Amino acid sequence: MSIIEKKITLCLKKVFKNENLPRNINKLKIGSFKSWDSLAHVNLLLLIEKEFKVKLPLNNIYKIRTINEIKKIIKVNNGKY
């Protein structure tokens, strides 16, 4: 598991406290859990912005729907990972 995946997993655990996360988070997307609705998704994205010190593109934020999309944005915006 990469550093990015570890940090995203911690974010997922904070937002989805009552959910059982799979070991492989790469296939997760909005709606993967019953509690993963639009509000929880925004909370997750805000936490990821804070944890990774990146700014997710506001004009495209509604298009970010999967963990893989989040990982790509982090890699592009923050090369140290």
VEXNUPA-783798 format. One record per atom (N, C-alpha, C, O): residue number from 1; x, y, z; atom name; residue in three letters. Coordinates in steps of 0.1 Angstrom, whole numbers, plus 5000, padded with zeros to 4 digits. Layout:
<rs>
{r NUM; {X; Y; Z}; 'CA'; 'ALA'}
...
</rs>
This chain:
<rs>
{r 1; {5008; 4988; 5000}; 'N'; 'MET'}
{r 1; {5000; 5000; 5000}; 'CA'; 'MET'}
{r 1; {5009; 5012; 5000}; 'C'; 'MET'}
{r 1; {5018; 5014; 5008}; 'O'; 'MET'}
{r 2; {5006; 5022; 4991}; 'N'; 'SER'}
{r 2; {5014; 5034; 4990}; 'CA'; 'SER'}
{r 2; {5011; 5044; 5001}; 'C'; 'SER'}
{r 2; {5001; 5042; 5008}; 'O'; 'SER'}
{r 3; {5019; 5054; 5002}; 'N'; 'ILE'}
{r 3; {5017; 5064; 5012}; 'CA'; 'ILE'}
{r 3; {5004; 5071; 5010}; 'C'; 'ILE'}
{r 3; {4996; 5074; 5019}; 'O'; 'ILE'}
{r 4; {5001; 5074; 4997}; 'N'; 'ILE'}
{r 4; {4988; 5080; 4993}; 'CA'; 'ILE'}
{r 4; {4977; 5072; 4998}; 'C'; 'ILE'}
{r 4; {4967; 5077; 5004}; 'O'; 'ILE'}
{r 5; {4977; 5059; 4995}; 'N'; 'GLU'}
{r 5; {4966; 5050; 4999}; 'CA'; 'GLU'}
{r 5; {4965; 5049; 5014}; 'C'; 'GLU'}
{r 5; {4953; 5048; 5019}; 'O'; 'GLU'}
{r 6; {4976; 5049; 5021}; 'N'; 'LYS'}
{r 6; {4975; 5049; 5036}; 'CA'; 'LYS'}
{r 6; {4968; 5061; 5041}; 'C'; 'LYS'}
{r 6; {4960; 5060; 5050}; 'O'; 'LYS'}
{r 7; {4972; 5073; 5036}; 'N'; 'LYS'}
{r 7; {4966; 5085; 5041}; 'CA'; 'LYS'}
{r 7; {4951; 5086; 5037}; 'C'; 'LYS'}
{r 7; {4943; 5091; 5044}; 'O'; 'LYS'}
{r 8; {4948; 5081; 5025}; 'N'; 'ILE'}
{r 8; {4934; 5082; 5020}; 'CA'; 'ILE'}
{r 8; {4926; 5072; 5029}; 'C'; 'ILE'}
{r 8; {4914; 5075; 5033}; 'O'; 'ILE'}
{r 9; {4931; 5060; 5032}; 'N'; 'THR'}
{r 9; {4925; 5051; 5041}; 'CA'; 'THR'}
{r 9; {4922; 5057; 5055}; 'C'; 'THR'}
{r 9; {4911; 5055; 5060}; 'O'; 'THR'}
{r 10; {4931; 5065; 5060}; 'N'; 'LEU'}
{r 10; {4929; 5072; 5073}; 'CA'; 'LEU'}
{r 10; {4917; 5082; 5072}; 'C'; 'LEU'}
{r 10; {4909; 5083; 5081}; 'O'; 'LEU'}
{r 11; {4917; 5089; 5060}; 'N'; 'CYS'}
{r 11; {4906; 5098; 5058}; 'CA'; 'CYS'}
{r 11; {4892; 5091; 5057}; 'C'; 'CYS'}
{r 11; {4882; 5095; 5062}; 'O'; 'CYS'}
{r 12; {4892; 5080; 5050}; 'N'; 'LEU'}
{r 12; {4880; 5072; 5048}; 'CA'; 'LEU'}
{r 12; {4875; 5067; 5062}; 'C'; 'LEU'}
{r 12; {4863; 5067; 5065}; 'O'; 'LEU'}
{r 13; {4885; 5063; 5071}; 'N'; 'LYS'}
{r 13; {4881; 5058; 5084}; 'CA'; 'LYS'}
{r 13; {4875; 5069; 5092}; 'C'; 'LYS'}
{r 13; {4866; 5067; 5101}; 'O'; 'LYS'}
{r 14; {4880; 5081; 5091}; 'N'; 'LYS'}
{r 14; {4875; 5093; 5098}; 'CA'; 'LYS'}
{r 14; {4861; 5096; 5094}; 'C'; 'LYS'}
{r 14; {4852; 5100; 5102}; 'O'; 'LYS'}
{r 15; {4858; 5096; 5081}; 'N'; 'VAL'}
{r 15; {4845; 5100; 5075}; 'CA'; 'VAL'}
{r 15; {4835; 5089; 5077}; 'C'; 'VAL'}
{r 15; {4823; 5091; 5080}; 'O'; 'VAL'}
{r 16; {4839; 5076; 5075}; 'N'; 'PHE'}
{r 16; {4830; 5065; 5075}; 'CA'; 'PHE'}
{r 16; {4834; 5056; 5087}; 'C'; 'PHE'}
{r 16; {4838; 5044; 5085}; 'O'; 'PHE'}
{r 17; {4832; 5061; 5099}; 'N'; 'LYS'}
{r 17; {4836; 5054; 5111}; 'CA'; 'LYS'}
{r 17; {4829; 5041; 5113}; 'C'; 'LYS'}
{r 17; {4835; 5032; 5119}; 'O'; 'LYS'}
{r 18; {4817; 5039; 5108}; 'N'; 'ASN'}
{r 18; {4809; 5027; 5111}; 'CA'; 'ASN'}
{r 18; {4809; 5017; 5099}; 'C'; 'ASN'}
{r 18; {4802; 5008; 5099}; 'O'; 'ASN'}
{r 19; {4818; 5020; 5089}; 'N'; 'GLU'}
{r 19; {4819; 5011; 5078}; 'CA'; 'GLU'}
{r 19; {4831; 5002; 5079}; 'C'; 'GLU'}
{r 19; {4841; 5006; 5084}; 'O'; 'GLU'}
{r 20; {4830; 4990; 5073}; 'N'; 'ASN'}
{r 20; {4841; 4981; 5072}; 'CA'; 'ASN'}
{r 20; {4848; 4984; 5059}; 'C'; 'ASN'}
{r 20; {4843; 4981; 5048}; 'O'; 'ASN'}
{r 21; {4860; 4990; 5059}; 'N'; 'LEU'}
{r 21; {4868; 4993; 5047}; 'CA'; 'LEU'}
{r 21; {4875; 4980; 5042}; 'C'; 'LEU'}
{r 21; {4880; 4972; 5049}; 'O'; 'LEU'}
{r 22; {4875; 4979; 5029}; 'N'; 'PRO'}
{r 22; {4882; 4967; 5023}; 'CA'; 'PRO'}
{r 22; {4897; 4970; 5023}; 'C'; 'PRO'}
{r 22; {4901; 4982; 5024}; 'O'; 'PRO'}
{r 23; {4905; 4960; 5023}; 'N'; 'ARG'}
{r 23; {4920; 4962; 5022}; 'CA'; 'ARG'}
{r 23; {4924; 4970; 5010}; 'C'; 'ARG'}
{r 23; {4933; 4979; 5011}; 'O'; 'ARG'}
{r 24; {4918; 4967; 4999}; 'N'; 'ASN'}
{r 24; {4921; 4974; 4986}; 'CA'; 'ASN'}
{r 24; {4910; 4985; 4984}; 'C'; 'ASN'}
{r 24; {4899; 4982; 4981}; 'O'; 'ASN'}
{r 25; {4914; 4997; 4986}; 'N'; 'ILE'}
{r 25; {4905; 5009; 4985}; 'CA'; 'ILE'}
{r 25; {4903; 5014; 4971}; 'C'; 'ILE'}
{r 25; {4895; 5022; 4968}; 'O'; 'ILE'}
{r 26; {4911; 5009; 4962}; 'N'; 'ASN'}
{r 26; {4912; 5014; 4948}; 'CA'; 'ASN'}
{r 26; {4899; 5014; 4940}; 'C'; 'ASN'}
{r 26; {4896; 5022; 4932}; 'O'; 'ASN'}
{r 27; {4890; 5004; 4944}; 'N'; 'LYS'}
{r 27; {4878; 5003; 4936}; 'CA'; 'LYS'}
{r 27; {4866; 5010; 4943}; 'C'; 'LYS'}
{r 27; {4855; 5010; 4938}; 'O'; 'LYS'}
{r 28; {4869; 5017; 4954}; 'N'; 'LEU'}
{r 28; {4858; 5024; 4961}; 'CA'; 'LEU'}
{r 28; {4854; 5036; 4953}; 'C'; 'LEU'}
{r 28; {4862; 5043; 4947}; 'O'; 'LEU'}
{r 29; {4841; 5040; 4955}; 'N'; 'LYS'}
{r 29; {4836; 5052; 4948}; 'CA'; 'LYS'}
{r 29; {4824; 5056; 4956}; 'C'; 'LYS'}
{r 29; {4819; 5049; 4965}; 'O'; 'LYS'}
{r 30; {4819; 5068; 4953}; 'N'; 'ILE'}
{r 30; {4807; 5073; 4959}; 'CA'; 'ILE'}
{r 30; {4796; 5063; 4958}; 'C'; 'ILE'}
{r 30; {4793; 5058; 4947}; 'O'; 'ILE'}
{r 31; {4790; 5060; 4970}; 'N'; 'GLY'}
{r 31; {4779; 5050; 4970}; 'CA'; 'GLY'}
{r 31; {4784; 5036; 4974}; 'C'; 'GLY'}
{r 31; {4776; 5027; 4975}; 'O'; 'GLY'}
{r 32; {4797; 5034; 4975}; 'N'; 'SER'}
{r 32; {4802; 5021; 4979}; 'CA'; 'SER'}
{r 32; {4797; 5017; 4993}; 'C'; 'SER'}
{r 32; {4795; 5005; 4995}; 'O'; 'SER'}
{r 33; {4794; 5026; 5001}; 'N'; 'PHE'}
{r 33; {4788; 5024; 5014}; 'CA'; 'PHE'}
{r 33; {4774; 5031; 5014}; 'C'; 'PHE'}
{r 33; {4772; 5041; 5008}; 'O'; 'PHE'}
{r 34; {4765; 5026; 5022}; 'N'; 'LYS'}
{r 34; {4752; 5032; 5024}; 'CA'; 'LYS'}
{r 34; {4754; 5047; 5029}; 'C'; 'LYS'}
{r 34; {4746; 5055; 5025}; 'O'; 'LYS'}
{r 35; {4763; 5049; 5038}; 'N'; 'SER'}
{r 35; {4766; 5062; 5043}; 'CA'; 'SER'}
{r 35; {4773; 5071; 5034}; 'C'; 'SER'}
{r 35; {4775; 5083; 5037}; 'O'; 'SER'}
{r 36; {4778; 5066; 5023}; 'N'; 'TRP'}
{r 36; {4786; 5075; 5013}; 'CA'; 'TRP'}
{r 36; {4777; 5082; 5004}; 'C'; 'TRP'}
{r 36; {4775; 5078; 4992}; 'O'; 'TRP'}
{r 37; {4771; 5092; 5009}; 'N'; 'ASP'}
{r 37; {4762; 5101; 5001}; 'CA'; 'ASP'}
{r 37; {4770; 5113; 4997}; 'C'; 'ASP'}
{r 37; {4782; 5114; 4999}; 'O'; 'ASP'}
{r 38; {4763; 5123; 4991}; 'N'; 'SER'}
{r 38; {4769; 5135; 4985}; 'CA'; 'SER'}
{r 38; {4776; 5143; 4997}; 'C'; 'SER'}
{r 38; {4787; 5149; 4995}; 'O'; 'SER'}
{r 39; {4769; 5144; 5008}; 'N'; 'LEU'}
{r 39; {4775; 5152; 5019}; 'CA'; 'LEU'}
{r 39; {4787; 5145; 5025}; 'C'; 'LEU'}
{r 39; {4797; 5152; 5027}; 'O'; 'LEU'}
{r 40; {4787; 5132; 5027}; 'N'; 'ALA'}
{r 40; {4799; 5125; 5031}; 'CA'; 'ALA'}
{r 40; {4810; 5126; 5021}; 'C'; 'ALA'}
{r 40; {4822; 5126; 5025}; 'O'; 'ALA'}
{r 41; {4806; 5126; 5008}; 'N'; 'HIS'}
{r 41; {4817; 5127; 4998}; 'CA'; 'HIS'}
{r 41; {4824; 5141; 4999}; 'C'; 'HIS'}
{r 41; {4836; 5141; 4998}; 'O'; 'HIS'}
{r 42; {4816; 5151; 5001}; 'N'; 'VAL'}
{r 42; {4822; 5165; 5002}; 'CA'; 'VAL'}
{r 42; {4831; 5165; 5015}; 'C'; 'VAL'}
{r 42; {4842; 5171; 5014}; 'O'; 'VAL'}
{r 43; {4826; 5159; 5026}; 'N'; 'ASN'}
{r 43; {4834; 5159; 5038}; 'CA'; 'ASN'}
{r 43; {4847; 5151; 5036}; 'C'; 'ASN'}
{r 43; {4858; 5155; 5040}; 'O'; 'ASN'}
{r 44; {4847; 5140; 5028}; 'N'; 'LEU'}
{r 44; {4859; 5132; 5025}; 'CA'; 'LEU'}
{r 44; {4868; 5141; 5016}; 'C'; 'LEU'}
{r 44; {4880; 5141; 5019}; 'O'; 'LEU'}
{r 45; {4863; 5147; 5006}; 'N'; 'LEU'}
{r 45; {4872; 5156; 4998}; 'CA'; 'LEU'}
{r 45; {4878; 5167; 5006}; 'C'; 'LEU'}
{r 45; {4890; 5170; 5003}; 'O'; 'LEU'}
{r 46; {4871; 5173; 5015}; 'N'; 'LEU'}
{r 46; {4876; 5184; 5023}; 'CA'; 'LEU'}
{r 46; {4887; 5179; 5032}; 'C'; 'LEU'}
{r 46; {4898; 5186; 5034}; 'O'; 'LEU'}
{r 47; {4885; 5167; 5038}; 'N'; 'LEU'}
{r 47; {4895; 5161; 5046}; 'CA'; 'LEU'}
{r 47; {4908; 5158; 5038}; 'C'; 'LEU'}
{r 47; {4919; 5159; 5043}; 'O'; 'LEU'}
{r 48; {4906; 5152; 5026}; 'N'; 'ILE'}
{r 48; {4917; 5149; 5018}; 'CA'; 'ILE'}
{r 48; {4925; 5162; 5014}; 'C'; 'ILE'}
{r 48; {4937; 5161; 5014}; 'O'; 'ILE'}
{r 49; {4918; 5172; 5011}; 'N'; 'GLU'}
{r 49; {4925; 5185; 5008}; 'CA'; 'GLU'}
{r 49; {4934; 5189; 5020}; 'C'; 'GLU'}
{r 49; {4945; 5193; 5018}; 'O'; 'GLU'}
{r 50; {4928; 5188; 5032}; 'N'; 'LYS'}
{r 50; {4936; 5192; 5044}; 'CA'; 'LYS'}
{r 50; {4948; 5183; 5046}; 'C'; 'LYS'}
{r 50; {4959; 5187; 5049}; 'O'; 'LYS'}
{r 51; {4946; 5170; 5046}; 'N'; 'GLU'}
{r 51; {4956; 5160; 5049}; 'CA'; 'GLU'}
{r 51; {4968; 5161; 5038}; 'C'; 'GLU'}
{r 51; {4979; 5159; 5042}; 'O'; 'GLU'}
{r 52; {4964; 5163; 5026}; 'N'; 'PHE'}
{r 52; {4975; 5163; 5015}; 'CA'; 'PHE'}
{r 52; {4979; 5177; 5012}; 'C'; 'PHE'}
{r 52; {4988; 5178; 5004}; 'O'; 'PHE'}
{r 53; {4973; 5187; 5018}; 'N'; 'LYS'}
{r 53; {4976; 5201; 5015}; 'CA'; 'LYS'}
{r 53; {4976; 5204; 5000}; 'C'; 'LYS'}
{r 53; {4985; 5209; 4994}; 'O'; 'LYS'}
{r 54; {4965; 5199; 4994}; 'N'; 'VAL'}
{r 54; {4962; 5202; 4980}; 'CA'; 'VAL'}
{r 54; {4948; 5208; 4979}; 'C'; 'VAL'}
{r 54; {4940; 5208; 4988}; 'O'; 'VAL'}
{r 55; {4946; 5215; 4967}; 'N'; 'LYS'}
{r 55; {4934; 5221; 4965}; 'CA'; 'LYS'}
{r 55; {4927; 5214; 4953}; 'C'; 'LYS'}
{r 55; {4933; 5213; 4942}; 'O'; 'LYS'}
{r 56; {4916; 5208; 4956}; 'N'; 'LEU'}
{r 56; {4909; 5200; 4945}; 'CA'; 'LEU'}
{r 56; {4902; 5211; 4936}; 'C'; 'LEU'}
{r 56; {4896; 5220; 4942}; 'O'; 'LEU'}
{r 57; {4902; 5209; 4923}; 'N'; 'PRO'}
{r 57; {4896; 5218; 4914}; 'CA'; 'PRO'}
{r 57; {4881; 5220; 4917}; 'C'; 'PRO'}
{r 57; {4873; 5211; 4915}; 'O'; 'PRO'}
{r 58; {4877; 5232; 4921}; 'N'; 'LEU'}
{r 58; {4863; 5234; 4924}; 'CA'; 'LEU'}
{r 58; {4853; 5232; 4913}; 'C'; 'LEU'}
{r 58; {4842; 5227; 4914}; 'O'; 'LEU'}
{r 59; {4858; 5236; 4901}; 'N'; 'ASN'}
{r 59; {4849; 5235; 4889}; 'CA'; 'ASN'}
{r 59; {4847; 5220; 4885}; 'C'; 'ASN'}
{r 59; {4838; 5217; 4877}; 'O'; 'ASN'}
{r 60; {4856; 5211; 4890}; 'N'; 'ASN'}
{r 60; {4855; 5197; 4886}; 'CA'; 'ASN'}
{r 60; {4851; 5188; 4898}; 'C'; 'ASN'}
{r 60; {4851; 5176; 4897}; 'O'; 'ASN'}
{r 61; {4849; 5194; 4910}; 'N'; 'ILE'}
{r 61; {4848; 5186; 4922}; 'CA'; 'ILE'}
{r 61; {4836; 5176; 4921}; 'C'; 'ILE'}
{r 61; {4836; 5166; 4927}; 'O'; 'ILE'}
{r 62; {4826; 5180; 4914}; 'N'; 'TYR'}
{r 62; {4814; 5171; 4912}; 'CA'; 'TYR'}
{r 62; {4817; 5159; 4903}; 'C'; 'TYR'}
{r 62; {4810; 5149; 4903}; 'O'; 'TYR'}
{r 63; {4828; 5160; 4896}; 'N'; 'LYS'}
{r 63; {4832; 5149; 4887}; 'CA'; 'LYS'}
{r 63; {4841; 5139; 4894}; 'C'; 'LYS'}
{r 63; {4843; 5127; 4889}; 'O'; 'LYS'}
{r 64; {4846; 5142; 4906}; 'N'; 'ILE'}
{r 64; {4855; 5133; 4913}; 'CA'; 'ILE'}
{r 64; {4847; 5124; 4921}; 'C'; 'ILE'}
{r 64; {4840; 5127; 4930}; 'O'; 'ILE'}
{r 65; {4846; 5111; 4916}; 'N'; 'ARG'}
{r 65; {4837; 5101; 4922}; 'CA'; 'ARG'}
{r 65; {4844; 5089; 4927}; 'C'; 'ARG'}
{r 65; {4837; 5081; 4934}; 'O'; 'ARG'}
{r 66; {4856; 5087; 4924}; 'N'; 'THR'}
{r 66; {4863; 5074; 4928}; 'CA'; 'THR'}
{r 66; {4876; 5077; 4936}; 'C'; 'THR'}
{r 66; {4882; 5088; 4935}; 'O'; 'THR'}
{r 67; {4881; 5067; 4943}; 'N'; 'ILE'}
{r 67; {4894; 5069; 4950}; 'CA'; 'ILE'}
{r 67; {4905; 5070; 4940}; 'C'; 'ILE'}
{r 67; {4914; 5078; 4942}; 'O'; 'ILE'}
{r 68; {4904; 5063; 4929}; 'N'; 'ASN'}
{r 68; {4915; 5064; 4919}; 'CA'; 'ASN'}
{r 68; {4915; 5078; 4913}; 'C'; 'ASN'}
{r 68; {4926; 5083; 4910}; 'O'; 'ASN'}
{r 69; {4904; 5084; 4911}; 'N'; 'GLU'}
{r 69; {4904; 5098; 4906}; 'CA'; 'GLU'}
{r 69; {4911; 5108; 4916}; 'C'; 'GLU'}
{r 69; {4918; 5117; 4913}; 'O'; 'GLU'}
{r 70; {4908; 5105; 4929}; 'N'; 'ILE'}
{r 70; {4914; 5113; 4940}; 'CA'; 'ILE'}
{r 70; {4929; 5111; 4940}; 'C'; 'ILE'}
{r 70; {4936; 5121; 4941}; 'O'; 'ILE'}
{r 71; {4933; 5099; 4938}; 'N'; 'LYS'}
{r 71; {4948; 5096; 4938}; 'CA'; 'LYS'}
{r 71; {4955; 5103; 4927}; 'C'; 'LYS'}
{r 71; {4966; 5108; 4929}; 'O'; 'LYS'}
{r 72; {4949; 5103; 4915}; 'N'; 'LYS'}
{r 72; {4955; 5110; 4903}; 'CA'; 'LYS'}
{r 72; {4956; 5124; 4906}; 'C'; 'LYS'}
{r 72; {4967; 5130; 4903}; 'O'; 'LYS'}
{r 73; {4946; 5131; 4912}; 'N'; 'ILE'}
{r 73; {4947; 5145; 4914}; 'CA'; 'ILE'}
{r 73; {4958; 5148; 4925}; 'C'; 'ILE'}
{r 73; {4965; 5158; 4923}; 'O'; 'ILE'}
{r 74; {4959; 5140; 4935}; 'N'; 'ILE'}
{r 74; {4969; 5142; 4945}; 'CA'; 'ILE'}
{r 74; {4983; 5141; 4939}; 'C'; 'ILE'}
{r 74; {4992; 5149; 4941}; 'O'; 'ILE'}
{r 75; {4985; 5131; 4930}; 'N'; 'LYS'}
{r 75; {4998; 5129; 4924}; 'CA'; 'LYS'}
{r 75; {5002; 5141; 4915}; 'C'; 'LYS'}
{r 75; {5013; 5145; 4914}; 'O'; 'LYS'}
{r 76; {4992; 5146; 4908}; 'N'; 'VAL'}
{r 76; {4995; 5157; 4899}; 'CA'; 'VAL'}
{r 76; {4998; 5170; 4907}; 'C'; 'VAL'}
{r 76; {5006; 5178; 4903}; 'O'; 'VAL'}
{r 77; {4990; 5172; 4918}; 'N'; 'ASN'}
{r 77; {4991; 5185; 4925}; 'CA'; 'ASN'}
{r 77; {5002; 5184; 4936}; 'C'; 'ASN'}
{r 77; {5006; 5195; 4941}; 'O'; 'ASN'}
{r 78; {5007; 5173; 4939}; 'N'; 'ASN'}
{r 78; {5016; 5172; 4950}; 'CA'; 'ASN'}
{r 78; {5026; 5161; 4947}; 'C'; 'ASN'}
{r 78; {5025; 5150; 4952}; 'O'; 'ASN'}
{r 79; {5036; 5164; 4940}; 'N'; 'GLY'}
{r 79; {5046; 5155; 4935}; 'CA'; 'GLY'}
{r 79; {5054; 5147; 4945}; 'C'; 'GLY'}
{r 79; {5061; 5137; 4942}; 'O'; 'GLY'}
{r 80; {5053; 5151; 4958}; 'N'; 'LYS'}
{r 80; {5062; 5144; 4968}; 'CA'; 'LYS'}
{r 80; {5057; 5130; 4972}; 'C'; 'LYS'}
{r 80; {5063; 5123; 4979}; 'O'; 'LYS'}
{r 81; {5045; 5127; 4967}; 'N'; 'TYR'}
{r 81; {5039; 5114; 4970}; 'CA'; 'TYR'}
{r 81; {5043; 5105; 4959}; 'C'; 'TYR'}
{r 81; {5039; 5093; 4959}; 'O'; 'TYR'}
</rs>
